[in-house]
Amino acid sequence: MPDYQEMYQKLFRATEQAINTLIAAQRECEEIYINSPELPPLTFAPPVPKDEEG
């Protein structure tokens, strides 16, 4: 009979590792973006009136 607890724990650890890998990659990309010298300035566009929406 398969050891379901062992199987569950193995999948749980792998899931946690995958999530942590994705979080680390996202943080690295955010740092690259923030530290980019070509970063465009933030601009806020005024709201478009309802009769002009496309």
C-alpha distances in whole Angstrom, upper triangle without the diagonal:
4,7,9,12,12,12,14,17,17,18,20,22,22,24,26,27,28,30,32,33,34,36,38,39,40,42,44,45,47,48,49,51,53,54,55,59,59,58,60,61,60,62,61,63,65,63,64,66,65,67,67,63,62
4,6,9,9,8,11,13,13,14,17,18,19,20,22,24,24,26,28,29,31,33,34,35,37,39,40,41,43,44,46,47,49,50,51,55,55,54,56,57,56,58,58,59,61,60,61,63,62,64,64,60,59
4,6,5,6,9,10,11,13,14,16,17,19,20,22,23,25,26,27,29,31,32,33,35,37,38,40,41,43,44,46,47,48,50,54,54,52,55,56,54,57,56,58,60,59,60,62,61,64,63,59,59
4,5,5,6,8,10,11,12,14,15,16,18,20,21,22,24,26,27,28,30,32,33,35,36,37,39,41,42,43,45,47,48,52,52,50,52,53,52,54,53,55,57,55,57,59,57,60,60,56,55
4,5,5,6,9,10,10,12,14,15,16,18,20,21,22,24,26,27,28,30,32,33,35,36,37,39,41,42,43,45,47,50,51,49,51,52,50,53,52,54,56,55,56,58,57,60,60,56,56
4,5,5,6,9,10,11,12,14,15,17,18,20,21,23,24,26,27,29,30,32,33,35,36,38,39,41,42,44,45,49,49,48,50,51,50,52,52,54,56,55,57,59,58,61,60,56,56
4,6,5,6,9,10,11,12,14,16,17,18,20,21,23,25,26,27,29,31,32,33,35,36,38,39,41,42,44,47,48,46,48,50,48,50,50,52,54,53,54,57,55,58,57,54,53
4,5,5,6,9,10,10,12,14,15,16,18,20,21,22,24,26,27,29,30,32,33,35,36,37,39,41,42,46,46,44,46,48,46,48,48,49,51,50,52,54,53,56,55,51,51
4,5,5,6,9,10,10,12,14,15,16,18,20,21,22,24,26,27,29,30,31,33,35,36,37,39,41,44,45,43,45,47,45,47,47,49,51,50,52,54,53,57,56,52,52
4,5,5,6,9,10,11,12,14,16,17,19,20,21,23,25,26,27,29,30,32,33,35,36,38,39,43,43,42,44,46,44,47,47,49,51,50,52,54,53,56,55,52,51
4,5,5,6,9,10,10,12,14,15,17,18,20,21,23,24,26,27,29,30,32,33,35,36,37,41,41,40,42,43,42,44,44,46,48,47,49,51,50,53,52,48,48
4,5,5,6,9,10,11,12,14,15,17,18,20,21,23,24,26,27,29,30,32,33,35,36,40,40,39,41,42,40,43,43,44,47,46,47,50,49,52,51,47,47
4,5,5,6,9,10,11,12,14,15,16,18,20,21,23,24,26,27,29,30,31,33,35,38,39,37,40,41,40,42,43,45,47,46,48,51,50,53,52,49,48
4,5,5,6,9,10,10,12,14,15,17,18,20,21,23,24,26,27,29,30,32,33,37,37,36,38,40,38,41,41,43,46,45,47,49,49,52,50,47,46
4,5,5,6,9,10,11,12,14,15,17,18,20,21,23,25,26,27,29,30,32,35,36,34,36,37,36,38,38,40,43,42,43,46,45,48,47,43,43
4,5,5,6,9,10,11,12,14,15,17,18,20,21,23,24,26,27,29,30,34,35,33,35,36,35,37,38,40,42,41,43,46,45,49,47,44,44
4,5,5,6,9,10,11,12,14,15,17,18,20,21,23,24,26,27,29,32,33,32,34,36,35,37,38,40,43,42,44,47,47,50,48,45,44
4,5,5,6,9,10,11,12,14,15,17,18,20,21,23,24,26,27,31,31,30,32,34,33,35,36,38,40,40,41,44,44,47,45,42,41
4,5,5,6,9,10,11,12,14,15,16,18,20,21,22,24,26,30,30,28,30,31,30,33,33,35,37,37,39,42,41,44,43,39,39
4,5,5,6,9,10,11,12,14,15,17,18,20,21,22,24,28,29,27,29,31,30,32,33,36,38,38,40,43,43,46,44,41,41
4,5,5,6,9,10,11,12,14,15,17,18,20,21,23,26,27,26,28,30,29,32,33,35,38,38,40,43,43,46,44,41,41
4,5,5,6,9,10,11,12,14,15,16,18,20,21,25,25,23,26,27,26,29,30,32,35,35,36,39,39,42,40,37,37
4,5,5,6,9,10,11,12,14,15,16,18,20,24,24,22,25,26,25,27,28,31,33,33,35,38,39,42,40,37,37
4,5,5,6,9,10,11,12,14,15,17,18,22,23,21,24,26,25,28,29,32,35,35,37,41,41,44,42,39,39
4,5,5,6,9,10,11,12,14,15,16,20,21,19,22,24,24,27,28,30,34,34,36,39,40,42,40,37,37
4,5,5,6,9,10,11,12,14,15,19,19,17,20,21,21,23,25,27,30,30,32,36,36,39,37,34,34
4,5,5,6,9,10,10,12,14,18,19,17,19,21,20,23,25,27,30,31,33,37,38,40,38,36,36
4,5,5,6,9,10,11,12,16,17,16,19,21,21,24,26,29,32,33,35,38,39,42,40,37,37
4,5,5,6,9,10,10,14,15,13,16,18,18,21,23,26,29,30,32,35,36,39,36,34,33
4,5,5,6,8,10,13,14,12,14,16,16,19,21,23,27,28,30,33,34,37,35,32,32
4,5,5,6,8,12,13,12,15,16,17,20,22,25,29,30,32,36,37,40,38,35,36
4,6,5,6,10,11,10,14,16,17,20,23,25,29,30,32,36,37,40,37,35,35
4,6,5,9,9,7,10,12,13,16,19,22,25,27,29,32,34,36,33,31,31
4,6,8,10,7,10,11,12,16,18,21,25,26,29,32,34,37,34,32,33
4,6,9,8,12,13,15,18,21,24,27,30,32,36,37,40,37,35,36
4,5,5,9,12,14,17,20,23,26,29,31,34,36,38,35,33,34
4,6,9,11,14,17,20,23,26,29,31,35,37,39,35,34,34
4,6,9,12,15,18,20,24,27,28,32,34,36,32,31,31
4,6,9,12,15,18,21,24,25,29,31,33,30,29,29
4,6,9,12,14,18,21,22,26,28,30,27,26,26
4,6,10,13,16,19,21,24,27,29,26,25,26
4,7,10,13,16,18,22,24,26,24,23,24
4,6,10,12,15,18,21,23,20,20,21
4,6,9,12,15,18,20,18,17,19
4,6,8,12,15,17,14,14,16
4,6,9,12,14,13,13,15
4,6,9,12,10,10,13
4,6,8,7,6,10
4,6,6,7,10
4,5,5,9
4,6,9
4,6
4
